Amino acid sequence: MATLPQRQIGRDGPFTGILAMGSWHTYDRMHFPDAVRMLRRAVDAGITLFDVGVYGTPDRPPVFTDVLFSAMVRAAGLRRDEYLFSAKLWLEEYPRESLRAQLETALFRAGVEHADLAVLGEIRHEIDLHAVVSELDDLHRAGLIRHWGVNNWSAATLRTVHDIAATSAVPGPVMAQLAYSLARRSTVDGMPFGELGVSLQSSDVFEGGRLLGKDRGTSPGPVDEVQRRIAGHVSDIREAASSLGATPAQLCLAFTLLHPSNATTLFGVTSVEQLEENLGAVALLERVDPAELYALVDPFRSDSDD
């Protein structure tokens, strides 16, 4: 079976399949044998990038989705060179909790020696960006990370860390993981991807399941105005997808893959059947003209009052 097309992450990052897998608790919501089959099928199909975060807070029971991923890799018989490991590093407690300490914990729990990508979480308080770039360079020189990116940062902040890295002659960001969907487009549309040599990784492409008509979203955090507006589009999205011989999930994924700076689109699944459905987004792109698809989904944008 043909595998997914590949694209390069950033100017000097690795090549990866145009679909990637991972989200909150992706790897701990299935029976283990099914999860192993899902992982093996994903890699065989050309999905090579896996987002594996250490999730959880001190006030909640511990979670083990990353530890399970390690066991899945072993059970599926995957070699380390068959997949790219993307680790999340959080900034809520930075600099009290260093990036290195977090990364060493993440690598230990996942049973790997390095992260192909380290993705920095959202900035929720003022931090020293020069210190962040410097510590990331230390991790790179130590062989613990190959490349790094950011999650839901503003264009201005992304530009700042890029410029700091360039001035210091150290590796800068290669990827921005950003919420991008049929409904939510403004942040991505304003990003200077090409200018900075940074690729987009589309995330939250189903808006926590809301674009697929699920009663409850799975994304953390409160419901915002965009998500409230989505409810009025669900039936039309289903009809639009059907007119193309596709499912709503395939339509959502295909839309993100059309963005010129999108290297890979991230999604979570809970069954092999869902994985197979999502893989069908690539076939949709092969048979539908991009202009037709853009025109079809234009009414579903929910982050603009135009």
VMD Tcl script that draws the C-alpha trace (Angstrom):
set ca {
  {0.00 0.00 0.00}
  {1.24 3.49 -0.85}
  {2.48 5.52 2.08}
  {1.72 9.13 2.91}
  {3.57 11.95 1.14}
  {6.33 13.51 3.21}
  {7.24 17.13 3.85}
  {10.20 18.73 5.57}
  {9.78 20.43 8.93}
  {11.39 23.85 8.69}
  {14.40 24.58 6.51}
  {16.67 21.99 8.09}
  {14.35 19.72 10.08}
  {13.45 16.11 9.35}
  {11.04 14.92 6.71}
  {7.84 13.40 8.04}
  {4.49 12.09 6.85}
  {1.88 14.78 6.29}
  {-0.22 13.27 9.08}
  {1.01 12.89 12.66}
  {-0.54 11.22 15.67}
  {-0.94 12.26 19.28}
  {-2.99 14.39 21.65}
  {-4.07 14.30 25.27}
  {-4.27 10.62 26.26}
  {-4.16 9.24 22.73}
  {-2.24 6.18 23.87}
  {-4.19 5.27 27.01}
  {-7.78 5.20 25.73}
  {-7.65 1.81 24.01}
  {-7.10 -1.81 24.92}
  {-3.39 -2.38 24.67}
  {-3.41 -4.93 21.78}
  {-5.60 -2.55 19.75}
  {-3.29 0.35 20.50}
  {-0.30 -1.66 19.31}
  {-2.10 -2.56 16.09}
  {-2.97 1.11 15.61}
  {0.65 2.19 16.04}
  {1.96 -0.44 13.64}
  {-0.67 0.48 11.05}
  {0.16 4.18 11.41}
  {3.86 3.64 10.77}
  {3.18 1.29 7.86}
  {0.95 3.99 6.34}
  {3.70 6.60 6.57}
  {2.86 8.37 9.83}
  {6.27 8.90 11.39}
  {5.83 11.76 13.88}
  {4.28 11.01 17.28}
  {3.44 13.69 19.83}
  {4.07 12.22 23.28}
  {3.57 14.51 26.24}
  {3.97 14.02 29.99}
  {0.50 15.13 31.04}
  {-1.06 15.56 34.44}
  {-1.05 17.96 37.37}
  {-0.20 17.49 41.06}
  {-3.88 17.70 42.06}
  {-4.95 14.82 39.78}
  {-4.14 11.11 39.59}
  {-0.99 10.31 37.60}
  {-1.33 9.46 33.92}
  {0.75 7.07 31.90}
  {-0.03 7.68 28.22}
  {3.68 8.29 27.48}
  {4.76 5.17 29.35}
  {2.21 3.15 27.40}
  {3.59 4.59 24.17}
  {6.97 3.14 25.07}
  {5.41 -0.28 25.61}
  {3.48 0.02 22.35}
  {6.68 0.74 20.43}
  {8.31 -2.39 21.83}
  {5.26 -4.57 21.22}
  {4.93 -3.30 17.64}
  {8.58 -4.10 17.00}
  {9.44 -0.56 15.90}
  {13.04 0.48 15.47}
  {13.98 3.92 16.75}
  {14.75 5.10 13.21}
  {11.20 4.27 12.11}
  {9.57 7.11 13.99}
  {10.11 10.68 15.21}
  {9.51 11.39 18.87}
  {8.04 14.80 19.70}
  {8.20 15.72 23.40}
  {6.32 18.52 25.12}
  {8.12 20.88 27.49}
  {5.96 23.06 29.70}
  {6.65 26.65 30.73}
  {4.18 27.16 33.57}
  {6.87 26.56 36.22}
  {9.84 27.80 34.19}
  {12.57 28.60 35.21}
  {11.99 26.91 38.59}
  {11.49 23.68 36.65}
  {14.18 23.58 34.00}
  {13.66 22.35 30.45}
  {16.41 19.78 30.95}
  {14.75 18.26 34.02}
  {11.45 17.98 32.17}
  {13.07 16.50 29.10}
  {15.05 13.91 31.04}
  {11.82 12.82 32.73}
  {10.00 12.63 29.40}
  {12.76 10.60 27.76}
  {12.99 8.23 30.72}
  {9.23 7.61 30.78}
  {9.08 7.05 27.02}
  {12.17 4.87 26.91}
  {14.10 6.93 24.35}
  {17.47 8.63 24.44}
  {16.60 11.78 22.52}
  {13.65 13.77 21.21}
  {13.57 14.48 17.50}
  {11.45 17.51 18.37}
  {10.94 19.35 21.64}
  {7.80 21.50 21.54}
  {7.52 24.31 24.09}
  {4.06 24.79 25.58}
  {2.11 28.01 25.82}
  {3.59 31.02 27.60}
  {1.37 32.04 30.52}
  {3.71 34.43 32.32}
  {6.71 36.58 31.48}
  {9.81 34.48 30.87}
  {13.37 35.11 29.76}
  {13.34 34.05 26.12}
  {17.13 34.40 25.84}
  {17.47 31.85 28.64}
  {15.01 29.52 26.92}
  {16.91 29.62 23.62}
  {20.22 29.12 25.43}
  {18.95 26.10 27.36}
  {17.53 24.57 24.20}
  {20.93 24.97 22.57}
  {22.50 23.18 25.55}
  {20.05 20.31 25.08}
  {20.83 20.21 21.37}
  {24.58 20.13 21.94}
  {24.10 17.38 24.54}
  {22.31 15.26 21.93}
  {19.04 15.23 23.87}
  {17.04 17.06 21.19}
  {17.47 17.32 17.44}
  {15.14 20.27 16.77}
  {12.59 22.38 18.62}
  {9.32 24.15 18.07}
  {6.55 25.99 19.91}
  {2.90 25.44 20.74}
  {0.34 28.22 20.30}
  {2.80 31.10 20.50}
  {2.07 34.47 18.94}
  {3.75 35.56 15.72}
  {5.65 38.28 17.62}
  {7.05 35.86 20.19}
  {7.96 33.32 17.53}
  {9.85 36.01 15.66}
  {11.62 37.07 18.86}
  {13.02 33.61 19.63}
  {13.95 33.13 15.97}
  {15.92 36.39 16.04}
  {17.57 35.54 19.36}
  {18.72 32.21 17.96}
  {19.95 33.77 14.72}
  {21.92 36.45 16.55}
  {23.46 33.83 18.83}
  {24.19 31.47 15.91}
  {22.31 28.61 17.58}
  {19.41 26.49 16.28}
  {16.08 28.28 16.23}
  {12.51 26.99 15.99}
  {11.61 24.78 13.04}
  {7.92 24.24 13.78}
  {4.91 26.01 15.24}
  {2.17 23.73 16.50}
  {-0.97 25.85 16.22}
  {-4.70 25.36 16.48}
  {-5.92 25.41 12.88}
  {-9.25 24.17 11.59}
  {-12.19 24.90 9.33}
  {-13.44 27.17 12.10}
  {-10.24 28.72 13.46}
  {-7.77 30.28 11.00}
  {-6.73 33.79 12.05}
  {-3.64 32.96 14.11}
  {-2.16 30.75 11.43}
  {-2.98 33.19 8.64}
  {-0.89 35.85 10.36}
  {2.23 33.75 10.92}
  {5.47 34.56 9.02}
  {6.27 30.90 8.33}
  {8.26 31.27 5.14}
  {10.14 34.32 6.32}
  {11.35 32.52 9.44}
  {11.84 29.11 7.87}
  {9.29 27.60 10.27}
  {6.69 24.99 9.35}
  {3.14 24.69 10.62}
  {1.89 21.64 12.46}
  {-1.88 21.95 12.51}
  {-3.43 20.79 15.78}
  {-6.88 20.67 17.37}
  {-8.19 20.27 13.83}
  {-11.51 18.84 15.05}
  {-11.93 21.49 17.76}
  {-12.16 18.86 20.46}
  {-14.63 16.86 18.37}
  {-17.08 19.72 17.97}
  {-16.59 19.96 14.21}
  {-17.52 16.29 13.99}
  {-20.76 16.82 15.88}
  {-19.70 15.35 19.20}
  {-21.73 16.58 22.14}
  {-18.67 17.16 24.30}
  {-15.28 18.38 23.15}
  {-12.11 16.73 24.39}
  {-9.90 19.82 24.41}
  {-8.97 21.17 27.83}
  {-10.06 24.64 28.87}
  {-13.30 26.62 28.66}
  {-15.50 26.85 25.60}
  {-14.79 30.02 23.60}
  {-16.88 31.97 21.09}
  {-15.48 30.07 18.12}
  {-16.57 26.78 19.64}
  {-20.02 28.15 20.36}
  {-20.43 29.17 16.73}
  {-19.36 25.74 15.50}
  {-22.60 24.21 16.74}
  {-24.47 26.05 14.00}
  {-22.23 24.59 11.28}
  {-22.13 20.90 12.19}
  {-24.93 19.74 9.91}
  {-23.62 21.82 6.99}
  {-20.11 20.42 7.47}
  {-21.53 16.91 7.37}
  {-23.43 17.75 4.18}
  {-20.37 19.35 2.56}
  {-18.24 16.31 3.32}
  {-20.90 14.00 1.95}
  {-21.03 15.96 -1.30}
  {-17.37 15.04 -1.80}
  {-17.85 11.42 -0.86}
  {-15.97 12.02 2.39}
  {-16.52 12.12 6.12}
  {-16.39 15.30 8.23}
  {-13.07 14.16 9.72}
  {-11.55 13.72 6.27}
  {-12.77 17.15 5.21}
  {-11.30 18.77 8.33}
  {-7.94 17.10 7.82}
  {-7.79 17.77 4.09}
  {-8.39 21.48 4.66}
  {-5.34 21.79 6.92}
  {-3.13 19.86 4.50}
  {-3.76 22.52 1.85}
  {-2.01 25.24 3.83}
  {1.26 25.99 2.02}
  {3.29 26.02 5.24}
  {1.74 22.92 6.78}
  {4.33 20.18 7.19}
  {2.12 17.77 9.11}
  {-1.31 17.68 10.74}
  {-1.71 16.25 14.22}
  {-4.72 14.23 15.34}
  {-5.71 11.81 18.07}
  {-7.61 8.57 17.55}
  {-9.06 5.87 19.77}
  {-9.42 3.02 17.26}
  {-7.82 1.54 14.18}
  {-11.05 2.33 12.34}
  {-10.67 6.04 13.13}
  {-7.09 5.91 11.92}
  {-8.16 4.37 8.61}
  {-10.83 7.04 8.21}
  {-8.32 9.83 8.81}
  {-5.85 8.37 6.33}
  {-8.60 8.79 3.72}
  {-8.10 12.57 3.88}
  {-5.12 12.21 1.55}
  {-7.21 10.42 -1.07}
  {-9.76 13.24 -0.81}
  {-7.08 15.76 -1.73}
  {-6.09 13.68 -4.73}
  {-9.57 13.82 -6.26}
  {-10.83 17.30 -5.29}
  {-9.52 20.58 -6.68}
  {-8.15 22.78 -3.87}
  {-10.16 25.78 -5.03}
  {-13.35 23.73 -4.84}
  {-12.54 22.56 -1.35}
  {-11.67 26.05 -0.12}
  {-14.93 27.45 -1.52}
  {-16.93 24.65 0.07}
  {-15.57 25.20 3.57}
  {-15.34 29.01 3.52}
  {-18.71 29.50 5.31}
  {-17.51 27.45 8.27}
  {-14.92 29.95 9.44}
  {-15.99 31.01 12.92}
  {-13.21 33.32 14.13}
  {-14.15 36.28 11.95}
  {-17.09 38.66 12.01}
  {-16.76 39.47 8.30}
}
mol new
graphics top color blue
foreach p $ca { graphics top sphere $p radius 0.5 }
foreach p [lrange $ca 0 end-1] q [lrange $ca 1 end] { graphics top cylinder $p $q radius 0.2 }
display resetview
